[in-house]
Amino acid sequence: MSRTSPKSSVSFVSNPVQRYAPGLYAFWKFSRPHTIIGTSCSVLGMYFIAAANQPFVFEPFSWFLPLLACLCGNVYIVGLNQLEDVEIDRINKPHLPLASGEFSRTQGVAIVTITGILAILLAALQGQYLLGMVGLSLAIGTAYSLPPIRLKRFPFWASLCIFSVRGAIVNLGLFLHFNHGFPIPPKVWALTLFVLVFTFAIAIFKDIPDMEGDRQYNISTFTLRVGQKAVFDLSRWVLTACYLGMVAAAFWLPSVNAPFLIVSHLLLVSALWLRSQKVDLHEPREVAKFYQFIWKMFFLEYLIFAIACLLH
């Protein structure tokens, strides 16, 4: 007769943070790591682009408090969305702390309140441009999630909220802060336009893995209206237009290393198409992995563009 080892009945957690600091691990999930990384890349990328614009007068650690303010704002926005979407997340994203029960609603409210206040206070200490950027981002994030406005119910307004904050408000506000005001050079406008359109692709793609929960709770999305395949193809072509547009712009942009910008973006658009060919839209895990792949390309853009500016 077979016997079961006592160890087999004990759940083993390989992640040491999850095992020894479950509260910290839950907070990391609550903050939505891909958005935290995206925000960090935005702040540091704009910092180095501004540094390339004025190398002789730049303060070497002037990025820290703006980064902290933006990260607090990030947690406020994604946390508020989770507070309002607990029932939907139990279907679409059951691993999130509020949906799984790792955090109570009271804990979620406390985190959102504290990070929102900290974001405003830290931004106010840094100057008008950062305060304007953070304040406007928080206001749009609130309107996106919180009733009675709750713009996420409407595909157009939901997408507009996401790509206006990520694409225009964050980039222009950060550059103005690091550059100590105007003017905004053509290279920053080019990056802003790239990120604006890129974030539109993220905004419409993000709903593909979440169809079931959105359908049950009457959250209207482009995916539910036109179908997974149409949204997937549209996102891919929008991203392609971003990369090829940057390749074309590189010939005309001053103060950037054009060969580096051209080669890197051609490689990335090739990687996008190769990776997209392997996605089975009937497998939610594959769609979710491709969504994370798109976010990684978003992260890379700030690194690549900053290097192109520093190498000019």
N, C-alpha and C positions, 0 to 999 in steps of 0.2 A: 504494500500500500504506500502511495506517495505521500510525502509530508511537505508541508509548506514552510519555508524558512521564515522565522519571525521578521527578518529584514524586509521580506517581500511585501509585508503589509504596511510598511512605513513609507510614506511618501518622501521621496528624495528631491530636494530642491538644489539644483546645481548652481544657481546664481547666489553668490555669497551675500549680496546686499538684500536680496529677497528673503534669504534664510535668517540673517542676523539682524537686519533692520527693516522689517516689513513695512513700517510706517513710511520710511524714506523711499522705499521702492514704490509704494502706492502713490506717494506724492509725485514721483518721477512719471508714473503713468498718467496721473491727473493732469500734469503740465503738458501732455502730448509731446513727447520728445522730438518728433520731426519738426514741430513748429518752433520749439526752443532752439534747435540747431539752425533752422532757417532764420530766425530772428538774430541769433548770434552772428551768422554769416553776413546778414544785412548790415549790422552795426560795424563789424570789423572791416567788411569790404568797403563801405563808404568812408570809414576812417582812413584806410590806406589810399583810396582814390583821392581824398582831400589832401592827404600828406604829399602825394605826388604833385598836387596842384600848387603847394606852397611849402617846399621841403625845408626852407631855411628858418621858418618861424613856427614850426609845428611842435606841439607839446606831446612828448612821447607816451604819456599815460592818460591822455584826456578821453580815452575810450571807455574807461572802467565804469564810471557812474552812469553815463548814457546807456551802456549795456545793461546795467542792473535795473535801471528804470524801464527799459524796453522789455526785459525778461519778466519783471513784475506785471507789466501791462499785458504781456502774452498770457501769463497764468490767469489773470483776471478774465480775459476774453474767452479762453478755452474752458475755464472753470465755470463761468456763467452759462455757457452753452451746455455743459454737462448737467448742471443743476436743473435746467429746463427740459432736458432730454432723457431723463433717467429711464422712463418706460421704453422709449425708442432704442436706447443704448442696450437695454437688456436683450434686445433682438439683434441689433446690428453690431454692437461692440460690448459684449458681456464681460470682457476683461477689464473695463474701466472701473475705477474704485467705487464710484457711487452706484453703478449698475450691479457690481459684484457684492456690495455690502462692506467692502474694506473701509470705506469712509461713510460716516453718517451724513445726513443732509446738514446737520448743524456744523459738522467739521468742514463740509464743503463751503457753506456760507461764510464761515470764519476765514478760510483761506482766500476766497474771492474778495471779501471785504478788505482784508489786510493788504493783499497785493495791489488792489486798486488804489488804496490810499497811498501806499508806498510809491507806486508808479508816478502819481501826480506830485507828491512831495519831492522826490528825487529829481524829476524833470524840472520842477519850478526852481530848484537850487542851481540848475545848470544854464538856464536862459530861456528866452522867449520862443526860439525856434523849436527846441526840444519839448518845451511845455505844450506848444501848439500841436506838434506832431503827436505826442502821447495823448493829450486830451481829446483830440479829434478821433484818434484810433479807438480809444475807450468808448467814446460816444457812439461811434458806428458799431463797435462790437456789442454794445448794450442794445442798440436798436435791432441788431441782427437776431439776438436770442430772446430778449425779454418781451413778454406780453405787455400791453396789447399790440405793440407794433409788430414785433417778431417777423422781421423781414425775410428770415430763412424760409418762410412758407411760400415765397414767390420766387421762381427761378431767376428772373431778371434781376430783382433787387438783391437776392442772395449772392449772385455772382458779382454784382457791382460792389457790394460791401467788401468782398474778399479781395478782388483785384485792385480796387481803389486804395485800400489800406496797404497791402503788400507791395503793390506796383508803384503807386505815385506818392502817397502821403509819407510812407516810411523812408523811401529813398531820397526824396527832395528835402524832407524835414531834417534828416540826418546830415545830408551834405551841407545844408544851410547852417546847421549847428556847428559842424566841424570846420567849415570854411569861414565861420563868423559872418555869415550873410552872403549877399549876392556879389558877383554874378554867378549863374549856374552855367558851366561850360558845355559845349555840344556833347562831349563824351558822357556826361552825366544824364543828359536828356536821352541819349541813345540807350544807355543801360536802363533807364526808367521805362522807356517804351518797351524794351525787350521784356523786362520783368512784369510790366503791366499786362502784356499779351500772354506771357507764359503763365501768369497767375490765373488768367481767365481759363486756360486749359486745365489747371489744377482744380479750379472752382467747379467746373462742370464734370470733371472726371471723378471727383471725390464721392459723388453720389452713386456711381456704378455698383460698388460692393454693398451699398446700403438700401437696395431696392425694397427688400421685404419689410423692414421696419418703417421706411418712409411711406410705403403703400398702406400699411395698417393704420398709421396715424395721420393720414391725409396731408403729408408733406409733399407738395407738388415739386417735382424736379424735372430737369430736361431729360434725364434717363427714363423716367416713367412716361414722359410724353412722347418721346421719339424712339426709345429703345436703346439697349446697351451698345449694339454694334454701331449705330449712327453716332452716339456720343464718343465712343472709343475712336472711331475714324476721324471725327471732327477734332478731338483733342490732339491726335497724332499729327494732323495736317497743320493745326495752329502752332504746335511746337516746331514743326519743320519750317514754317514761315518765320518763326523767331530766329532760328539758327541761320537760315539762308539770308534773312534780312540783316543780321549782324555781320555776316561775311561781306555783303555788299557795302554796308556802312563803313567797314574797316578801311576801305580805300580812300575815304573822304574825311575820316575823323582825325583831328589834330591831337597830338600829345598821347598817342597810343602806339604800341608796337603792332603794326598791321599784319605782318606775316604770322606772328604768334596767334593773334586773334582769329585769323582766317583758318589756319591749320587746326587749331583746337576746336573751333565750332564745326568744321567739316567732320572731324572725328566724332564729335558728340552726336551730330545728327545721324551719322552712320550707325553708331551704337544704339540710338533710339529705334531705328527701323529694324535692326537685327534683333533687338530684345523684344520688340512688339510682335514680331512674327511668331513668337513662342507662346503667346498668351492665349489660353483657352477661356473664353468669356463665360463658359458654363461652370467654371471652377472659381468660386469666390476667393479662395486663397491665392490663386495665380493673379487675379485682378488686383487684389490688395498688394501683392508683392510688386506688381508693375507700378502701382500708385506710389509706393515707397521709392521705386527706382526713379520716377519722375521727380520726386522731392530731392533725391541725391543729385540729379542734374541741376536742379534749382540751386542747391548749395554750391556746386562747382562753379556756377556762373559768376558768383561774386569773387571767388578765388581767381578764376581765369582773368576776369576783367581787371581786377586790382593788379595782377601781375603784368598784364598788358600795359597798364598805365605806368607802373614803376619801371618798366623796361624801355620806355620810349626814349 
